[in-house]
Amino acid sequence: MGFKEVVNVVKNEASDAVEITKLRTKISKEKSSIKDNFAKIGELVYNQQKDAPGDDEIGSMIKEVRASKEKIDSLNADIQKVKMED
């Protein structure tokens, strides 16, 4: 294999690596889009069912979210108390 052939092979491999990187970046963007849409779907379902969650798996998760929100509210109230003490 001559020098030109070696250069061409290296150039092709570098070009392939760049193309693969571009494709992986596109895949990553699509995965991020899927994740964002799942989050939006979850928020929509939560908002639709938050006032009357069922006894199914979704209802259980809604109750967990509600409990977490209540804890956050309580912790924020604690922060305000600490600030007022100063």
Chimera marker file (.cmm) of the C-alpha trace (Angstrom):
<marker_set name="trace">
<marker id="1" x="0.000" y="0.000" z="0.000" r="1" g="1" b="0" radius="0.5"/>
<marker id="2" x="1.470" y="3.330" z="-1.072" r="1" g="1" b="0" radius="0.5"/>
<marker id="3" x="1.477" y="6.638" z="0.737" r="1" g="1" b="0" radius="0.5"/>
<marker id="4" x="-1.490" y="7.998" z="-1.254" r="1" g="1" b="0" radius="0.5"/>
<marker id="5" x="-3.519" y="4.908" z="-0.469" r="1" g="1" b="0" radius="0.5"/>
<marker id="6" x="-2.727" y="5.246" z="3.240" r="1" g="1" b="0" radius="0.5"/>
<marker id="7" x="-3.713" y="8.927" z="3.147" r="1" g="1" b="0" radius="0.5"/>
<marker id="8" x="-6.978" y="8.040" z="1.407" r="1" g="1" b="0" radius="0.5"/>
<marker id="9" x="-7.769" y="5.349" z="3.962" r="1" g="1" b="0" radius="0.5"/>
<marker id="10" x="-7.056" y="7.741" z="6.846" r="1" g="1" b="0" radius="0.5"/>
<marker id="11" x="-9.106" y="10.464" z="5.145" r="1" g="1" b="0" radius="0.5"/>
<marker id="12" x="-12.033" y="8.061" z="4.630" r="1" g="1" b="0" radius="0.5"/>
<marker id="13" x="-11.877" y="6.872" z="8.214" r="1" g="1" b="0" radius="0.5"/>
<marker id="14" x="-11.815" y="10.462" z="9.483" r="1" g="1" b="0" radius="0.5"/>
<marker id="15" x="-14.735" y="11.323" z="7.235" r="1" g="1" b="0" radius="0.5"/>
<marker id="16" x="-16.636" y="8.292" z="8.524" r="1" g="1" b="0" radius="0.5"/>
<marker id="17" x="-15.896" y="9.294" z="12.113" r="1" g="1" b="0" radius="0.5"/>
<marker id="18" x="-17.244" y="12.801" z="11.464" r="1" g="1" b="0" radius="0.5"/>
<marker id="19" x="-20.386" y="11.411" z="9.829" r="1" g="1" b="0" radius="0.5"/>
<marker id="20" x="-20.942" y="8.963" z="12.687" r="1" g="1" b="0" radius="0.5"/>
<marker id="21" x="-20.534" y="11.814" z="15.197" r="1" g="1" b="0" radius="0.5"/>
<marker id="22" x="-23.105" y="13.889" z="13.294" r="1" g="1" b="0" radius="0.5"/>
<marker id="23" x="-25.540" y="10.965" z="13.251" r="1" g="1" b="0" radius="0.5"/>
<marker id="24" x="-25.030" y="10.291" z="16.963" r="1" g="1" b="0" radius="0.5"/>
<marker id="25" x="-25.698" y="13.966" z="17.668" r="1" g="1" b="0" radius="0.5"/>
<marker id="26" x="-28.961" y="13.716" z="15.734" r="1" g="1" b="0" radius="0.5"/>
<marker id="27" x="-29.889" y="10.578" z="17.683" r="1" g="1" b="0" radius="0.5"/>
<marker id="28" x="-29.152" y="12.376" z="20.944" r="1" g="1" b="0" radius="0.5"/>
<marker id="29" x="-31.387" y="15.292" z="19.910" r="1" g="1" b="0" radius="0.5"/>
<marker id="30" x="-34.217" y="12.897" z="19.043" r="1" g="1" b="0" radius="0.5"/>
<marker id="31" x="-33.853" y="11.105" z="22.390" r="1" g="1" b="0" radius="0.5"/>
<marker id="32" x="-33.987" y="14.469" z="24.124" r="1" g="1" b="0" radius="0.5"/>
<marker id="33" x="-37.149" y="15.318" z="22.190" r="1" g="1" b="0" radius="0.5"/>
<marker id="34" x="-38.719" y="12.020" z="23.257" r="1" g="1" b="0" radius="0.5"/>
<marker id="35" x="-37.799" y="12.702" z="26.891" r="1" g="1" b="0" radius="0.5"/>
<marker id="36" x="-39.286" y="16.208" z="26.707" r="1" g="1" b="0" radius="0.5"/>
<marker id="37" x="-42.497" y="14.891" z="25.160" r="1" g="1" b="0" radius="0.5"/>
<marker id="38" x="-42.819" y="12.157" z="27.784" r="1" g="1" b="0" radius="0.5"/>
<marker id="39" x="-42.480" y="14.842" z="30.459" r="1" g="1" b="0" radius="0.5"/>
<marker id="40" x="-45.186" y="16.925" z="28.764" r="1" g="1" b="0" radius="0.5"/>
<marker id="41" x="-47.469" y="13.887" z="28.475" r="1" g="1" b="0" radius="0.5"/>
<marker id="42" x="-46.926" y="13.146" z="32.150" r="1" g="1" b="0" radius="0.5"/>
<marker id="43" x="-47.735" y="16.711" z="33.120" r="1" g="1" b="0" radius="0.5"/>
<marker id="44" x="-50.907" y="16.644" z="31.008" r="1" g="1" b="0" radius="0.5"/>
<marker id="45" x="-52.051" y="13.378" z="32.573" r="1" g="1" b="0" radius="0.5"/>
<marker id="46" x="-51.216" y="14.706" z="36.025" r="1" g="1" b="0" radius="0.5"/>
<marker id="47" x="-53.207" y="17.894" z="35.451" r="1" g="1" b="0" radius="0.5"/>
<marker id="48" x="-56.166" y="15.920" z="34.096" r="1" g="1" b="0" radius="0.5"/>
<marker id="49" x="-56.284" y="13.467" z="36.997" r="1" g="1" b="0" radius="0.5"/>
<marker id="50" x="-54.801" y="15.369" z="39.969" r="1" g="1" b="0" radius="0.5"/>
<marker id="51" x="-58.160" y="16.195" z="41.520" r="1" g="1" b="0" radius="0.5"/>
<marker id="52" x="-59.427" y="12.613" z="41.422" r="1" g="1" b="0" radius="0.5"/>
<marker id="53" x="-56.541" y="10.174" z="41.093" r="1" g="1" b="0" radius="0.5"/>
<marker id="54" x="-57.575" y="6.576" z="40.667" r="1" g="1" b="0" radius="0.5"/>
<marker id="55" x="-56.245" y="3.529" z="42.463" r="1" g="1" b="0" radius="0.5"/>
<marker id="56" x="-54.153" y="2.450" z="39.482" r="1" g="1" b="0" radius="0.5"/>
<marker id="57" x="-50.433" y="2.967" z="38.895" r="1" g="1" b="0" radius="0.5"/>
<marker id="58" x="-50.945" y="6.469" z="37.502" r="1" g="1" b="0" radius="0.5"/>
<marker id="59" x="-53.092" y="7.423" z="40.481" r="1" g="1" b="0" radius="0.5"/>
<marker id="60" x="-50.368" y="6.207" z="42.805" r="1" g="1" b="0" radius="0.5"/>
<marker id="61" x="-47.776" y="8.327" z="41.035" r="1" g="1" b="0" radius="0.5"/>
<marker id="62" x="-50.089" y="11.344" z="41.117" r="1" g="1" b="0" radius="0.5"/>
<marker id="63" x="-50.437" y="10.906" z="44.875" r="1" g="1" b="0" radius="0.5"/>
<marker id="64" x="-46.640" y="10.726" z="45.192" r="1" g="1" b="0" radius="0.5"/>
<marker id="65" x="-46.273" y="13.938" z="43.168" r="1" g="1" b="0" radius="0.5"/>
<marker id="66" x="-48.883" y="15.635" z="45.340" r="1" g="1" b="0" radius="0.5"/>
<marker id="67" x="-47.041" y="14.525" z="48.491" r="1" g="1" b="0" radius="0.5"/>
<marker id="68" x="-43.749" y="15.838" z="47.095" r="1" g="1" b="0" radius="0.5"/>
<marker id="69" x="-45.364" y="19.174" z="46.240" r="1" g="1" b="0" radius="0.5"/>
<marker id="70" x="-46.728" y="19.419" z="49.778" r="1" g="1" b="0" radius="0.5"/>
<marker id="71" x="-43.257" y="18.690" z="51.196" r="1" g="1" b="0" radius="0.5"/>
<marker id="72" x="-41.787" y="21.391" z="48.951" r="1" g="1" b="0" radius="0.5"/>
<marker id="73" x="-44.407" y="23.871" z="50.154" r="1" g="1" b="0" radius="0.5"/>
<marker id="74" x="-43.600" y="22.983" z="53.754" r="1" g="1" b="0" radius="0.5"/>
<marker id="75" x="-39.868" y="23.351" z="53.186" r="1" g="1" b="0" radius="0.5"/>
<marker id="76" x="-40.400" y="26.709" z="51.478" r="1" g="1" b="0" radius="0.5"/>
<marker id="77" x="-42.429" y="27.810" z="54.507" r="1" g="1" b="0" radius="0.5"/>
<marker id="78" x="-39.517" y="26.731" z="56.734" r="1" g="1" b="0" radius="0.5"/>
<marker id="79" x="-37.182" y="28.836" z="54.597" r="1" g="1" b="0" radius="0.5"/>
<marker id="80" x="-39.432" y="31.846" z="55.060" r="1" g="1" b="0" radius="0.5"/>
<marker id="81" x="-39.465" y="31.317" z="58.840" r="1" g="1" b="0" radius="0.5"/>
<marker id="82" x="-35.674" y="31.190" z="58.896" r="1" g="1" b="0" radius="0.5"/>
<marker id="83" x="-35.468" y="34.383" z="56.855" r="1" g="1" b="0" radius="0.5"/>
<marker id="84" x="-37.911" y="36.151" z="59.214" r="1" g="1" b="0" radius="0.5"/>
<marker id="85" x="-35.821" y="35.198" z="62.264" r="1" g="1" b="0" radius="0.5"/>
<marker id="86" x="-32.905" y="37.284" z="61.009" r="1" g="1" b="0" radius="0.5"/>
<link id1="1" id2="2" r="1" g="1" b="0" radius="0.2"/>
<link id1="2" id2="3" r="1" g="1" b="0" radius="0.2"/>
<link id1="3" id2="4" r="1" g="1" b="0" radius="0.2"/>
<link id1="4" id2="5" r="1" g="1" b="0" radius="0.2"/>
<link id1="5" id2="6" r="1" g="1" b="0" radius="0.2"/>
<link id1="6" id2="7" r="1" g="1" b="0" radius="0.2"/>
<link id1="7" id2="8" r="1" g="1" b="0" radius="0.2"/>
<link id1="8" id2="9" r="1" g="1" b="0" radius="0.2"/>
<link id1="9" id2="10" r="1" g="1" b="0" radius="0.2"/>
<link id1="10" id2="11" r="1" g="1" b="0" radius="0.2"/>
<link id1="11" id2="12" r="1" g="1" b="0" radius="0.2"/>
<link id1="12" id2="13" r="1" g="1" b="0" radius="0.2"/>
<link id1="13" id2="14" r="1" g="1" b="0" radius="0.2"/>
<link id1="14" id2="15" r="1" g="1" b="0" radius="0.2"/>
<link id1="15" id2="16" r="1" g="1" b="0" radius="0.2"/>
<link id1="16" id2="17" r="1" g="1" b="0" radius="0.2"/>
<link id1="17" id2="18" r="1" g="1" b="0" radius="0.2"/>
<link id1="18" id2="19" r="1" g="1" b="0" radius="0.2"/>
<link id1="19" id2="20" r="1" g="1" b="0" radius="0.2"/>
<link id1="20" id2="21" r="1" g="1" b="0" radius="0.2"/>
<link id1="21" id2="22" r="1" g="1" b="0" radius="0.2"/>
<link id1="22" id2="23" r="1" g="1" b="0" radius="0.2"/>
<link id1="23" id2="24" r="1" g="1" b="0" radius="0.2"/>
<link id1="24" id2="25" r="1" g="1" b="0" radius="0.2"/>
<link id1="25" id2="26" r="1" g="1" b="0" radius="0.2"/>
<link id1="26" id2="27" r="1" g="1" b="0" radius="0.2"/>
<link id1="27" id2="28" r="1" g="1" b="0" radius="0.2"/>
<link id1="28" id2="29" r="1" g="1" b="0" radius="0.2"/>
<link id1="29" id2="30" r="1" g="1" b="0" radius="0.2"/>
<link id1="30" id2="31" r="1" g="1" b="0" radius="0.2"/>
<link id1="31" id2="32" r="1" g="1" b="0" radius="0.2"/>
<link id1="32" id2="33" r="1" g="1" b="0" radius="0.2"/>
<link id1="33" id2="34" r="1" g="1" b="0" radius="0.2"/>
<link id1="34" id2="35" r="1" g="1" b="0" radius="0.2"/>
<link id1="35" id2="36" r="1" g="1" b="0" radius="0.2"/>
<link id1="36" id2="37" r="1" g="1" b="0" radius="0.2"/>
<link id1="37" id2="38" r="1" g="1" b="0" radius="0.2"/>
<link id1="38" id2="39" r="1" g="1" b="0" radius="0.2"/>
<link id1="39" id2="40" r="1" g="1" b="0" radius="0.2"/>
<link id1="40" id2="41" r="1" g="1" b="0" radius="0.2"/>
<link id1="41" id2="42" r="1" g="1" b="0" radius="0.2"/>
<link id1="42" id2="43" r="1" g="1" b="0" radius="0.2"/>
<link id1="43" id2="44" r="1" g="1" b="0" radius="0.2"/>
<link id1="44" id2="45" r="1" g="1" b="0" radius="0.2"/>
<link id1="45" id2="46" r="1" g="1" b="0" radius="0.2"/>
<link id1="46" id2="47" r="1" g="1" b="0" radius="0.2"/>
<link id1="47" id2="48" r="1" g="1" b="0" radius="0.2"/>
<link id1="48" id2="49" r="1" g="1" b="0" radius="0.2"/>
<link id1="49" id2="50" r="1" g="1" b="0" radius="0.2"/>
<link id1="50" id2="51" r="1" g="1" b="0" radius="0.2"/>
<link id1="51" id2="52" r="1" g="1" b="0" radius="0.2"/>
<link id1="52" id2="53" r="1" g="1" b="0" radius="0.2"/>
<link id1="53" id2="54" r="1" g="1" b="0" radius="0.2"/>
<link id1="54" id2="55" r="1" g="1" b="0" radius="0.2"/>
<link id1="55" id2="56" r="1" g="1" b="0" radius="0.2"/>
<link id1="56" id2="57" r="1" g="1" b="0" radius="0.2"/>
<link id1="57" id2="58" r="1" g="1" b="0" radius="0.2"/>
<link id1="58" id2="59" r="1" g="1" b="0" radius="0.2"/>
<link id1="59" id2="60" r="1" g="1" b="0" radius="0.2"/>
<link id1="60" id2="61" r="1" g="1" b="0" radius="0.2"/>
<link id1="61" id2="62" r="1" g="1" b="0" radius="0.2"/>
<link id1="62" id2="63" r="1" g="1" b="0" radius="0.2"/>
<link id1="63" id2="64" r="1" g="1" b="0" radius="0.2"/>
<link id1="64" id2="65" r="1" g="1" b="0" radius="0.2"/>
<link id1="65" id2="66" r="1" g="1" b="0" radius="0.2"/>
<link id1="66" id2="67" r="1" g="1" b="0" radius="0.2"/>
<link id1="67" id2="68" r="1" g="1" b="0" radius="0.2"/>
<link id1="68" id2="69" r="1" g="1" b="0" radius="0.2"/>
<link id1="69" id2="70" r="1" g="1" b="0" radius="0.2"/>
<link id1="70" id2="71" r="1" g="1" b="0" radius="0.2"/>
<link id1="71" id2="72" r="1" g="1" b="0" radius="0.2"/>
<link id1="72" id2="73" r="1" g="1" b="0" radius="0.2"/>
<link id1="73" id2="74" r="1" g="1" b="0" radius="0.2"/>
<link id1="74" id2="75" r="1" g="1" b="0" radius="0.2"/>
<link id1="75" id2="76" r="1" g="1" b="0" radius="0.2"/>
<link id1="76" id2="77" r="1" g="1" b="0" radius="0.2"/>
<link id1="77" id2="78" r="1" g="1" b="0" radius="0.2"/>
<link id1="78" id2="79" r="1" g="1" b="0" radius="0.2"/>
<link id1="79" id2="80" r="1" g="1" b="0" radius="0.2"/>
<link id1="80" id2="81" r="1" g="1" b="0" radius="0.2"/>
<link id1="81" id2="82" r="1" g="1" b="0" radius="0.2"/>
<link id1="82" id2="83" r="1" g="1" b="0" radius="0.2"/>
<link id1="83" id2="84" r="1" g="1" b="0" radius="0.2"/>
<link id1="84" id2="85" r="1" g="1" b="0" radius="0.2"/>
<link id1="85" id2="86" r="1" g="1" b="0" radius="0.2"/>
</marker_set>
